[in-house]
Amino acid sequence: MITLLDYGAGNVRSVVNAIEKLGGTIKPVTKPSDILDADKLLFPGVGNFESMIRILNEKKYINPLREYLKADRPFLGICLGMQALFEGSEEAFSGNESLCIFKGMVKRFRTSLAVPHIGWNGVNLKKDSPVFKGVKPDTKFYFVHSYHIVPEEESVVLTTTNYDYEFVSSVQKGNIIGTQFHPEKSGNAGIKLLENFIYQKNLKAQKTIDIKGKGLSKRIIACLDVRTNDEGDLVVTKGDQYDVRQEGNVRNLGKPVELAKRYYEEGADEITFLNITGFRDFPLKDMPMIDVLEKTSKNVFVPLTIGGGIRDYTDSNGKTYTALDVASRYFRSGADKISIGSDAVYIAEQYLKSGGKSGKSSIEQISKVYGNQAVVISVDPKRVYVNSPDDAKKHHVIKTKFPGPNNETYCWYQCTVQGGRTTRDLDAVALAKACQDLGAGEILLNCIDKDGTNSGFDLELINAVKNAVSIPVIASSGAGCEEHFAQVFEKTFAEAALAAGIFHRKEVPIQRVKNYLAKKNIEVRVAI
């Protein structure tokens, strides 16, 4: 029996699914006394430290948690669940009391690398702990965070990880264990770690060791565009420059849950669902993508992103939902990140016009509750050619190696909305910078000109945006072969690359991409 402390934020469904897949039984904490009644306590924390500590105090969980931990009873804290063990965080300002089990603070990354730190990274093992039994030394785990712990006592350090500098990525003292990475999102290795926590009778580390791990991987992401076809079935499709019809019919490349499972087994580092229908006429509880997420998360233990319809809307029953309501429902259904597309353009336009934050936009509200790392901005730009920068003074103009139809040697990237059908007087660089300021944690950078062409990513666009922001960038649109993935990682600083059609049609299998990148000495995760 595993007692789960779910304080109501983020995706805990994946943790529950992982425990149940391992044959464990979950008992949720519903009142303070449930904590002290636990045999083993699992605390997955997601999102914002300030929000977490406030809720723990409001629910009167702090004192029973301290009593449980001071008795050295089995505990696994994940992400914020580990950070709560320390004295406080730079992310918290209200003065609400933390658990203070370990001395030290939680501090924001201070690095020139992208923050949040998102992706699969290795760990340097410092203790011979039963929780790592059967986990290979070169295993990578999934990280998604902007803050990390800085313990005062070296004796509690279980692993460290390198991200520009070495930081503490997990701790252990007796039966108390905490990980910054997410085992429930770390594939088979993460499942093994959870299995050890559930079934190992003795969790205490035996001796000090020093086993080095590998570095941060470039991520390969499989994207599934999901919509209803003309028969009303939910299918994965793929557009050619955003046109999903072929000979009048919607292209049907498979069922979303089945394809997602296939990509997980083939080694995809993340899976993204883009809901390109919207389904805005449905009551929120009946939206088809909710069912897709719930079913997918039962067997897919890598990060899931969902995009489409993350905005305020009123359903067919007349009930109004905020974007935060929609995002919350998606998180509770198994999503780790949400992607905002057209609405982000309107939000950025208003922000740039007013010159200040309103605090009311979906980007601001969702990132405040769930953390910056939970908000991805999906950008759909197209090239606009000009003869000189003076022809588009309001926009970020670049000199291009690929002249326009009238031999123009400059261009800027115009944002679009409504699936690329409508253009706006806003460029992709300005959009990315504005959304970063508003709290977004990642940019998914598409390109209408490249979509479906199999001619390679738009490296000029990627460099223009990547040079303007400090958050991670996912390259998308145009991949047609393994070499294109190598090019995007060798010629830009993109942290990840996304593809759809070539994976759906098995033209370029994911593992073949990773094997090719490894031969080029580009760090990738090997699915273990």
Backbone torsions as a table, in degrees:
resi	resn	phi	psi	omega
1	MET	NA	122.1	177.9
2	ILE	-109.7	123.6	176.5
3	THR	-88.8	125.6	-175.6
4	LEU	-105.8	121.5	175.2
5	LEU	-92.4	99.1	179.9
6	ASP	-109.3	107.4	-176.7
7	TYR	-91.1	6.0	169.6
8	GLY	103.0	8.5	-178.9
9	ALA	-123.3	136.0	171.4
10	GLY	82.5	-172.8	-175.0
11	ASN	-90.9	100.7	172.4
12	VAL	-102.7	-7.0	-179.7
13	ARG	-59.1	-38.6	-178.6
14	SER	-65.5	-36.5	176.7
15	VAL	-64.3	-46.3	179.3
16	VAL	-60.6	-45.2	179.9
17	ASN	-61.3	-40.7	-179.9
18	ALA	-64.6	-44.1	-179.7
19	ILE	-63.7	-44.1	-179.2
20	GLU	-68.3	-34.8	176.8
21	LYS	-62.6	-30.7	179.6
22	LEU	-84.8	2.2	179.0
23	GLY	89.7	6.6	179.4
24	GLY	-82.9	163.0	177.9
25	THR	-116.2	135.1	-177.4
26	ILE	-102.4	132.5	170.2
27	LYS	-119.8	115.1	-179.0
28	PRO	-76.8	146.9	173.5
29	VAL	-77.4	121.8	177.3
30	THR	-116.9	-14.0	178.6
31	LYS	-152.5	158.4	-175.0
32	PRO	-53.1	-37.3	-175.8
33	SER	-67.1	-21.7	178.2
34	ASP	-62.1	-29.2	-179.8
35	ILE	-65.7	-47.0	-178.2
36	LEU	-72.3	-20.3	178.2
37	ASP	-83.6	-6.6	-173.9
38	ALA	-69.9	145.6	168.3
39	ASP	-85.2	-45.9	174.1
40	LYS	-137.2	134.6	-173.9
41	LEU	-114.9	126.6	179.2
42	LEU	-115.1	126.0	-176.1
43	PHE	-126.1	91.9	175.4
44	PRO	-87.9	115.9	179.8
45	GLY	-108.2	134.7	-177.6
46	VAL	-133.8	135.8	170.7
47	GLY	108.4	-117.8	-167.9
48	ASN	-111.9	127.3	-178.0
49	PHE	-60.0	-44.7	-178.7
50	GLU	-56.9	-47.3	-179.1
51	SER	-64.9	-42.4	-179.8
52	MET	-60.3	-51.1	-177.0
53	ILE	-64.5	-37.4	177.7
54	ARG	-60.9	-45.2	-178.4
55	ILE	-66.8	-41.5	178.4
56	LEU	-59.7	-39.7	177.6
57	ASN	-68.9	-42.7	-179.3
58	GLU	-62.8	-37.0	-178.7
59	LYS	-84.2	-0.5	179.8
60	LYS	60.9	40.4	179.2
61	TYR	-93.0	-15.1	-172.6
62	ILE	-61.3	-52.6	-175.7
63	ASN	-64.9	-46.1	176.7
64	PRO	-64.2	-32.7	175.9
65	LEU	-63.5	-45.3	178.8
66	ARG	-61.0	-43.9	-179.4
67	GLU	-62.4	-43.0	179.2
68	TYR	-62.1	-46.4	-176.1
69	LEU	-70.9	-38.8	-179.6
70	LYS	-68.0	-19.1	175.1
71	ALA	-85.3	2.9	178.5
72	ASP	57.1	47.6	178.3
73	ARG	-95.0	154.4	-172.3
74	PRO	-57.7	123.8	-175.2
75	PHE	-144.3	134.5	171.4
76	LEU	-127.6	113.8	175.4
77	GLY	-102.9	131.1	-178.1
78	ILE	-112.5	127.4	177.3
79	CYS	58.8	-112.0	178.7
80	LEU	-63.4	-26.6	177.0
81	GLY	-63.9	-27.6	172.4
82	MET	-82.5	-43.3	-178.2
83	GLN	-58.5	-31.7	-179.4
84	ALA	-64.0	-18.3	180.0
85	LEU	-69.2	-17.6	-173.8
86	PHE	-96.7	-177.2	-168.4
87	GLU	-80.3	-17.9	-179.2
88	GLY	167.1	178.1	-176.6
89	SER	-140.8	149.6	173.2
90	GLU	-68.2	-10.6	178.4
91	GLU	-86.9	-6.0	-176.2
92	ALA	-115.2	137.6	-177.0
93	PHE	-129.9	-6.6	-170.9
94	SER	-82.7	-17.0	-178.3
95	GLY	87.6	4.3	175.1
96	ASN	-61.0	141.8	-171.5
97	GLU	-78.7	132.4	174.6
98	SER	-87.2	-175.4	-175.8
99	LEU	-76.8	-32.4	175.2
100	CYS	58.2	37.8	176.5
101	ILE	-79.1	-38.9	177.5
102	PHE	-114.5	147.7	176.2
103	LYS	-80.4	138.6	179.9
104	GLY	134.4	172.1	-176.0
105	MET	-126.8	166.2	173.7
106	VAL	-103.8	123.9	-173.9
107	LYS	-125.9	151.8	179.2
108	ARG	-73.1	146.0	174.4
109	PHE	-57.7	134.9	173.5
110	ARG	-118.8	93.4	-171.7
111	THR	-156.0	158.3	174.4
112	SER	-84.3	-8.7	176.4
113	LEU	-74.9	168.2	-178.0
114	ALA	-63.9	138.1	173.7
115	VAL	-129.6	125.3	13.3
116	PRO	-67.3	154.6	168.7
117	HIS	-79.1	108.0	-177.1
118	ILE	-124.4	126.7	173.7
119	GLY	140.7	-174.1	-176.3
120	TRP	-93.0	119.5	-175.9
121	ASN	-133.8	153.8	179.3
122	GLY	-81.8	168.3	176.7
123	VAL	-127.7	143.2	174.4
124	ASN	-96.2	113.0	-172.7
125	LEU	-83.4	124.9	-175.6
126	LYS	-106.8	-13.5	179.0
127	LYS	-135.7	148.1	175.1
128	ASP	-84.4	87.7	-173.2
129	SER	-105.1	136.9	176.3
130	PRO	-58.1	-24.1	-178.9
131	VAL	-68.3	-20.4	177.3
132	PHE	-100.7	10.9	-180.0
133	LYS	-61.4	127.6	179.5
134	GLY	81.3	1.2	177.5
135	VAL	-95.9	121.7	-174.9
136	LYS	-66.1	146.5	-176.5
137	PRO	-60.7	-29.1	-177.5
138	ASP	-92.8	16.7	179.5
139	THR	-66.8	142.6	172.9
140	LYS	-109.9	143.2	177.8
141	PHE	-117.0	160.4	-176.4
142	TYR	-90.7	124.9	178.9
143	PHE	-113.9	145.0	171.3
144	VAL	-155.4	95.1	-174.6
145	HIS	-164.4	155.7	175.9
146	SER	-108.9	-14.0	-176.4
147	TYR	-123.9	148.0	178.1
148	HIS	-137.9	158.0	-178.0
149	ILE	-78.5	148.6	173.7
150	VAL	-128.4	86.5	-177.8
151	PRO	-70.0	147.6	174.7
152	GLU	-83.7	-23.4	-176.2
153	GLU	-109.0	116.6	-178.4
154	GLU	-64.3	-24.2	-175.3
155	SER	-64.1	-19.6	-178.2
156	VAL	-88.7	-7.8	-173.6
157	VAL	-73.4	122.9	176.1
158	LEU	-98.8	-46.0	175.6
159	THR	-140.4	157.1	169.0
160	THR	-124.0	163.7	179.5
161	THR	-141.0	148.0	-179.3
162	ASN	-100.0	121.1	171.7
163	TYR	-143.1	86.5	-169.5
164	ASP	72.8	-48.4	172.5
165	TYR	-134.8	170.5	-177.2
166	GLU	-86.1	126.4	177.1
167	PHE	-126.7	161.9	-178.7
168	VAL	-81.3	121.9	-174.8
169	SER	-108.9	-9.9	169.9
170	SER	-160.8	156.6	-177.4
171	VAL	-132.8	157.0	172.2
172	GLN	-155.3	133.5	171.1
173	LYS	-139.9	110.7	-175.1
174	GLY	63.1	-122.8	-179.8
175	ASN	-93.8	2.4	-178.7
176	ILE	-94.2	119.0	-176.2
177	ILE	-127.3	142.2	175.3
178	GLY	-141.9	140.7	178.0
179	THR	-126.5	136.5	172.7
180	GLN	-75.9	-35.3	177.6
181	PHE	-74.9	167.3	-176.8
182	HIS	-107.6	101.6	178.4
183	PRO	-58.8	-37.1	-177.5
184	GLU	-69.2	-9.7	177.4
185	LYS	-117.0	13.9	-174.4
186	SER	-111.9	31.9	173.7
187	GLY	62.7	-150.8	-175.6
188	ASN	-63.5	-34.8	-179.8
189	ALA	-65.7	-41.6	177.9
190	GLY	-66.5	-38.2	177.0
191	ILE	-63.2	-38.3	178.1
192	LYS	-63.2	-41.3	178.6
193	LEU	-62.4	-43.1	177.6
194	LEU	-64.3	-39.0	177.4
195	GLU	-60.0	-42.2	178.5
196	ASN	-62.2	-41.7	179.2
197	PHE	-63.0	-39.2	-177.1
198	ILE	-70.6	-44.4	-166.1
199	TYR	-108.0	-17.0	177.7
200	GLN	-70.4	126.3	180.0
201	LYS	-73.9	-36.8	178.7
202	ASN	-111.4	110.4	-177.9
203	LEU	-93.4	-8.8	-170.9
204	LYS	-70.7	136.4	178.1
205	ALA	-66.9	144.5	-173.1
206	GLN	-95.0	-42.7	-174.9
207	LYS	-154.0	165.8	177.1
208	THR	-81.5	135.2	176.6
209	ILE	-136.1	177.8	177.4
210	ASP	-150.0	88.5	-179.8
211	ILE	-113.1	120.7	-175.5
212	LYS	-80.1	143.2	175.3
213	GLY	-106.1	179.1	-179.8
214	LYS	-90.3	177.7	-175.1
215	GLY	-93.9	-168.7	-176.3
216	LEU	-72.0	133.8	178.8
217	SER	-88.5	152.2	163.3
218	LYS	-78.5	135.6	-174.2
219	ARG	-91.8	139.2	172.7
220	ILE	-111.6	118.7	-172.2
221	ILE	-114.2	131.7	174.6
222	ALA	-95.3	130.2	-177.5
223	CYS	-112.5	134.2	178.7
224	LEU	-119.9	110.0	172.5
225	ASP	-79.9	119.2	-173.4
226	VAL	-115.4	133.6	175.3
227	ARG	-158.4	170.4	173.6
228	THR	-83.7	141.6	174.0
229	ASN	-89.6	-171.9	-174.7
230	ASP	-70.1	-16.3	177.1
231	GLU	-91.6	-2.7	179.2
232	GLY	89.4	7.4	179.2
233	ASP	-87.9	145.1	177.7
234	LEU	-83.2	118.8	-174.7
235	VAL	-133.6	160.3	169.4
236	VAL	-89.0	130.8	-179.5
237	THR	-129.6	179.5	177.0
238	LYS	-151.2	131.9	-179.3
239	GLY	-90.3	160.2	169.3
240	ASP	-112.7	103.5	-169.5
241	GLN	52.2	45.7	172.8
242	TYR	76.2	8.5	173.4
243	ASP	-97.7	111.8	-173.3
244	VAL	-92.5	2.9	-178.3
245	ARG	-100.3	144.7	176.7
246	GLN	-135.5	121.2	-175.6
247	GLU	54.7	37.4	175.1
248	GLY	87.8	-13.9	-177.8
249	ASN	-109.2	150.7	175.5
250	VAL	-67.2	128.3	177.5
251	ARG	-61.3	130.1	179.4
252	ASN	-113.2	107.5	-177.7
253	LEU	-107.1	9.4	176.1
254	GLY	135.6	176.5	178.6
255	LYS	-92.1	137.4	-171.4
256	PRO	-60.3	-43.6	-177.3
257	VAL	-66.4	-43.1	-179.2
258	GLU	-66.0	-42.0	179.6
259	LEU	-66.0	-41.4	180.0
260	ALA	-60.3	-42.5	178.4
261	LYS	-62.9	-40.4	178.5
262	ARG	-61.8	-43.7	-178.9
263	TYR	-67.4	-35.8	175.5
264	TYR	-60.6	-46.0	-179.7
265	GLU	-67.8	-27.0	179.7
266	GLU	-84.2	-6.5	174.6
267	GLY	104.6	15.9	176.1
268	ALA	-60.1	138.7	-178.7
269	ASP	-81.8	-26.9	174.8
270	GLU	-151.8	161.2	175.8
271	ILE	-130.8	131.4	-178.9
272	THR	-116.6	127.6	171.8
273	PHE	-102.4	124.4	173.2
274	LEU	-112.6	110.0	-179.0
275	ASN	-79.7	99.4	-172.3
276	ILE	-95.6	9.8	173.0
277	THR	-99.2	-42.9	179.5
278	GLY	103.5	-45.4	178.6
279	PHE	51.4	41.2	-173.8
280	ARG	-78.2	-7.1	179.1
281	ASP	-84.8	-7.7	-176.4
282	PHE	-87.7	145.7	164.7
283	PRO	-59.1	145.6	-173.5
284	LEU	-55.2	-41.0	-176.0
285	LYS	-66.9	-18.5	-177.7
286	ASP	-107.3	7.9	-179.3
287	MET	-62.7	131.2	-174.9
288	PRO	-56.7	-32.1	-178.5
289	MET	-69.3	-22.7	174.2
290	ILE	-62.2	-46.5	179.5
291	ASP	-63.5	-40.7	178.6
292	VAL	-60.3	-46.1	179.8
293	LEU	-63.8	-45.8	-178.0
294	GLU	-61.0	-43.0	-179.7
295	LYS	-72.0	-39.6	-179.3
296	THR	-64.2	-42.7	-174.2
297	SER	-69.4	-10.2	177.0
298	LYS	-70.9	-27.7	-174.7
299	ASN	-130.0	-1.6	-177.8
300	VAL	-115.6	113.4	-174.1
301	PHE	-114.4	50.8	166.6
302	VAL	-129.8	166.3	-176.1
303	PRO	-60.6	141.0	177.4
304	LEU	-118.0	130.0	175.2
305	THR	-113.7	141.3	177.7
306	ILE	-126.0	132.5	177.5
307	GLY	-131.2	155.6	178.6
308	GLY	110.5	119.7	176.5
309	GLY	77.5	14.4	178.7
310	ILE	-84.4	80.7	-178.3
311	ARG	-161.7	170.2	175.1
312	ASP	-66.1	136.7	175.3
313	TYR	-157.7	162.3	176.4
314	THR	-116.0	127.5	-174.6
315	ASP	-84.5	-178.2	-175.4
316	SER	-66.0	-17.3	177.1
317	ASN	-91.1	1.1	179.0
318	GLY	86.2	7.1	179.8
319	LYS	-87.4	134.4	-178.3
320	THR	-99.3	135.9	178.2
321	TYR	-123.3	144.3	172.6
322	THR	-88.0	164.8	175.8
323	ALA	-59.5	-34.8	177.9
324	LEU	-65.9	-38.0	175.9
325	ASP	-60.2	-47.0	-178.8
326	VAL	-62.9	-47.9	-179.9
327	ALA	-60.6	-43.6	-179.7
328	SER	-59.2	-42.0	179.2
329	ARG	-64.7	-38.9	177.8
330	TYR	-65.8	-42.8	179.0
331	PHE	-61.1	-42.7	-178.6
332	ARG	-70.1	-15.8	-179.6
333	SER	-93.9	-5.1	177.0
334	GLY	127.9	-3.8	179.0
335	ALA	-78.0	145.6	175.5
336	ASP	-102.2	-28.7	179.8
337	LYS	-140.7	151.3	173.2
338	ILE	-116.8	148.1	-178.5
339	SER	-113.4	129.0	-179.9
340	ILE	-112.2	127.2	-176.1
341	GLY	-108.4	-98.2	-175.6
342	SER	-56.0	-40.3	-177.8
343	ASP	-61.7	-31.4	179.0
344	ALA	-64.8	-33.1	178.6
345	VAL	-65.9	-46.4	179.6
346	TYR	-64.1	-39.0	179.2
347	ILE	-64.6	-44.7	-179.6
348	ALA	-64.2	-40.7	178.5
349	GLU	-60.0	-44.0	180.0
350	GLN	-66.6	-40.4	179.3
351	TYR	-62.6	-45.0	-179.4
352	LEU	-69.2	-32.1	179.1
353	LYS	-71.5	-42.6	-176.7
354	SER	-82.7	-26.2	-179.1
355	GLY	78.9	12.6	-179.7
356	GLY	-157.8	165.3	179.3
357	LYS	-82.8	142.8	177.3
358	SER	-94.3	-22.8	-174.8
359	GLY	77.6	-3.0	-174.3
360	LYS	-108.2	-10.1	-177.6
361	SER	-70.1	158.2	179.4
362	SER	-61.0	-36.2	179.4
363	ILE	-62.2	-48.1	-178.5
364	GLU	-66.2	-45.2	-175.6
365	GLN	-67.5	-43.9	-177.2
366	ILE	-70.3	-41.5	-179.5
367	SER	-68.1	-31.2	179.2
368	LYS	-66.3	-39.5	-177.2
369	VAL	-83.7	-42.9	-171.1
370	TYR	-108.1	-4.9	179.6
371	GLY	96.1	152.6	-179.1
372	ASN	-57.9	-36.5	-174.2
373	GLN	-65.1	-14.4	-177.6
374	ALA	-87.6	-6.3	-174.6
375	VAL	-114.9	116.0	177.0
376	VAL	-109.8	136.6	177.1
377	ILE	-104.2	120.1	179.1
378	SER	-94.8	115.5	-174.2
379	VAL	-106.1	129.6	-178.9
380	ASP	-120.6	79.2	-177.5
381	PRO	-97.9	163.5	171.7
382	LYS	-135.2	153.3	-177.6
383	ARG	-71.3	140.4	169.0
384	VAL	-123.8	115.9	-177.3
385	TYR	-85.3	141.6	176.7
386	VAL	-138.9	160.5	-178.5
387	ASN	-80.1	-27.8	179.6
388	SER	-157.1	161.6	177.1
389	PRO	-57.0	-26.9	-179.7
390	ASP	-65.9	-18.8	-179.3
391	ASP	-79.6	-9.7	178.7
392	ALA	-147.1	61.5	-172.3
393	LYS	-62.2	-27.3	-178.4
394	LYS	-76.6	-11.2	-169.6
395	HIS	-118.7	163.6	179.3
396	HIS	-81.5	102.3	-176.7
397	VAL	-98.4	137.4	177.1
398	ILE	-121.2	155.5	171.6
399	LYS	-85.1	128.5	-173.6
400	THR	-110.5	148.7	176.0
401	LYS	-84.0	-3.6	-175.9
402	PHE	-122.6	89.1	-173.8
403	PRO	-57.8	154.4	-179.6
404	GLY	-78.5	-175.4	-176.0
405	PRO	-62.3	-26.0	177.9
406	ASN	-110.1	29.4	178.5
407	ASN	65.7	26.3	175.4
408	GLU	-67.6	140.3	-177.3
409	THR	-109.4	7.0	176.9
410	TYR	-127.9	156.1	175.7
411	CYS	-156.6	163.0	167.9
412	TRP	-134.1	164.9	-173.4
413	TYR	-109.6	109.3	-174.8
414	GLN	-86.0	130.6	178.2
415	CYS	-72.1	148.8	175.9
416	THR	-127.3	163.5	175.3
417	VAL	-133.2	175.0	177.7
418	GLN	55.3	51.2	176.6
419	GLY	64.9	31.6	177.4
420	GLY	85.6	1.8	-174.8
421	ARG	-81.9	-22.9	-175.5
422	THR	-126.9	130.2	179.2
423	THR	-93.4	155.9	178.5
424	ARG	-129.0	157.6	-179.0
425	ASP	-85.8	59.9	-177.8
426	LEU	-147.2	135.7	-179.8
427	ASP	-97.4	161.3	-173.2
428	ALA	-63.6	-35.3	-179.7
429	VAL	-67.1	-46.1	178.8
430	ALA	-62.3	-39.4	178.6
431	LEU	-62.4	-47.9	-178.2
432	ALA	-61.0	-44.4	-179.6
433	LYS	-65.0	-41.8	-179.8
434	ALA	-64.5	-43.0	-178.6
435	CYS	-68.6	-34.4	174.2
436	GLN	-62.0	-44.7	178.6
437	ASP	-60.4	-33.9	-176.6
438	LEU	-81.4	-10.5	174.8
439	GLY	122.4	2.2	178.3
440	ALA	-67.0	150.9	-176.4
441	GLY	-111.8	-4.1	-176.8
442	GLU	-163.7	150.0	178.5
443	ILE	-117.0	124.6	170.9
444	LEU	-98.6	108.2	-168.0
445	LEU	-103.8	99.3	177.0
446	ASN	-87.3	178.0	175.6
447	CYS	-155.1	112.6	-176.5
448	ILE	-61.0	-37.5	-178.7
449	ASP	-63.5	-29.7	-176.2
450	LYS	-95.4	-17.6	-172.0
451	ASP	-58.9	125.5	176.8
452	GLY	76.5	3.3	-176.4
453	THR	-86.8	-20.7	-175.9
454	ASN	56.8	27.7	-177.3
455	SER	-102.6	4.7	-179.9
456	GLY	104.9	160.7	179.8
457	PHE	-69.5	155.8	175.1
458	ASP	-82.1	91.7	-174.6
459	LEU	-65.8	-32.2	179.5
460	GLU	-66.0	-42.6	177.5
461	LEU	-63.2	-45.4	-177.9
462	ILE	-61.3	-45.2	179.8
463	ASN	-65.3	-38.4	-179.6
464	ALA	-61.4	-45.3	-179.0
465	VAL	-74.4	-43.7	-177.4
466	LYS	-61.7	-35.7	179.3
467	ASN	-71.9	-14.0	-175.6
468	ALA	-100.4	-14.9	-176.1
469	VAL	-127.8	162.9	178.9
470	SER	-112.0	4.9	176.8
471	ILE	-95.9	160.7	-178.1
472	PRO	-62.7	150.4	179.0
473	VAL	-123.7	131.3	175.1
474	ILE	-103.0	121.0	178.1
475	ALA	-80.4	136.4	-179.0
476	SER	-144.2	156.9	173.9
477	SER	83.9	119.7	170.6
478	GLY	109.1	-9.9	-177.1
479	ALA	-64.4	133.4	179.8
480	GLY	-133.6	-12.4	-179.5
481	CYS	-158.9	172.0	-178.2
482	GLU	-60.2	-37.6	-177.1
483	GLU	-60.8	-32.5	179.6
484	HIS	-63.3	-35.7	177.1
485	PHE	-68.7	-39.5	177.2
486	ALA	-63.0	-42.9	-179.5
487	GLN	-59.1	-43.7	-175.6
488	VAL	-67.4	-30.9	179.3
489	PHE	-85.2	-26.3	179.6
490	GLU	-84.6	-28.7	-172.2
491	LYS	-111.2	-2.4	173.5
492	THR	-139.1	173.1	176.8
493	PHE	-103.0	23.3	177.2
494	ALA	-58.9	140.2	-178.6
495	GLU	-85.8	-18.6	-175.5
496	ALA	-152.7	160.8	175.7
497	ALA	-134.5	137.8	-174.3
498	LEU	-119.1	143.0	174.7
499	ALA	-145.0	163.7	-177.2
500	ALA	-133.6	-77.3	-171.2
501	GLY	-55.0	-43.0	-177.6
502	ILE	-67.1	-26.4	175.0
503	PHE	-79.4	-43.2	-179.5
504	HIS	-58.0	-44.8	-175.1
505	ARG	-86.9	1.9	179.5
506	LYS	61.2	26.0	177.0
507	GLU	-71.1	-37.8	178.3
508	VAL	-135.4	95.0	-178.9
509	PRO	-63.0	149.0	-177.7
510	ILE	-58.0	-44.9	-177.2
511	GLN	-64.7	-32.3	177.4
512	ARG	-66.9	-37.3	175.3
513	VAL	-60.9	-46.6	-177.7
514	LYS	-66.6	-39.4	177.9
515	ASN	-62.3	-40.2	179.9
516	TYR	-65.6	-45.0	179.6
517	LEU	-62.7	-40.7	179.2
518	ALA	-61.2	-38.5	178.0
519	LYS	-66.0	-25.6	178.1
520	LYS	-90.1	10.2	-179.9
521	ASN	62.2	32.8	172.8
522	ILE	-100.0	124.5	-173.6
523	GLU	-66.8	124.9	177.0
524	VAL	-134.4	161.8	176.7
525	ARG	-87.8	132.7	172.2
526	VAL	-97.2	121.8	-179.7
527	ALA	-65.9	122.3	-176.6
528	ILE	-108.9	NA	NA
